[in-house]
Amino acid sequence: METYSSPPTPQPFYQIWIKAISKPNEQAYREIASAPDASVGKALLWVFLVALISGLLSAISVSVGGTYSSLFQELPTGTTDISPGVVLISALCAAPFGALFGVVIFAIGFALIQWVARLLGGSGTYAQLIYTVAAFVAPLGLIGALMSMLTLIPYVGLCFTLFNLLISLYLLYLEILAIKAVNAFGWLQAIGALFLPGLVIGFLCACLAAVAVIALGPAIQDIFEQLSLIILLVA
């Protein structure tokens, strides 16, 4: 008699997060990518919530730590200082927009990465990649946000700054590993898929800037000549 195995049941998000950061290997990441509830929407929701929490914690740390005062210490005499409450409320209001912007950049960035991965022979999908990446980006981002609160402590904060640097390097390794696991190709292809989009965009921006400078060169020269003439007349 033929038997049928039941489909895998969805796991709670915290189990997926723990698995993603505690078992960094290709097999584990393939299992995460093939989860029955893996979706782009869930991945972006995780990243948005963590980015929102990070923004709120950052706003609180700015207000409590008093770092806002350094922004206004050189204001002219008689200028009214901005109260910590206003700074805190402004930062709290800006946090959701910052989180939304971060999610958009995250989604577009990994869409380009997966597109390049497919060109390099990858077999994965965008949903599989972004879900796998979000599974470790979210918890590591949350850890980094909590650690950033401790950087306000003198001397002790330096240790946590170095710790955040290690987390960033670990995150970079996990991104390459996830691209490799999801697309079932080699390390070189994974590294190329991660860095090529940024290099291409940077090259295009540099070309556009160079073209703009060449095209606007005469106009810019005229402006500088006029400014020089005005300075000479004033002097």
ABEGO torsion letter per residue (X at the ends): XBBBBBBBBBBBAAAAAAAAAABBBAAAAAAAAABAABBAAAAAAAAAAAAAAAAAAAAAAAAAAGAAAAAAAABBBGBBBBBAAAAAAAAAAAAAAAAAAAAAAAAAAAAAAAAAAAAAGBABBAAAAAAAAAAAAAAAAAAAAAAAAAAABBGAAAAAAAAAAAAAAAAAAAAAAAAAAAAGBBAAAAAAAAAAAAAAAAAAAAAAAAAAAAAAAAAAAAAAAAAAAAAAAAX
